[in-house]
Amino acid sequence: PDECSMYLLHERSQRGSHHRFITEKTVFSNWARTLNIHFYQPDWKPTPVIKNVNSSFTLGLAGS
């Protein structure tokens, strides 16, 4: 099944151990709006965004 069908199937299922993705997304969305949430796992930091890059600077593509 496609992603939407799977989400709805799991959300509406009354039996079994289905993950309720839509409910989970709603809960996290509400928490994000009302609470100051920080995630500490995994403990890596995202790569910093490159700012003020000179317009003559280009990233080399593999094979070019």
Secondary structure by P-SEA (a helix, b strand, c coil): ccaaaaaaaaaacccccccaaaaaaaaaaaaaacccccccccccccccccccccccbbbbcccc
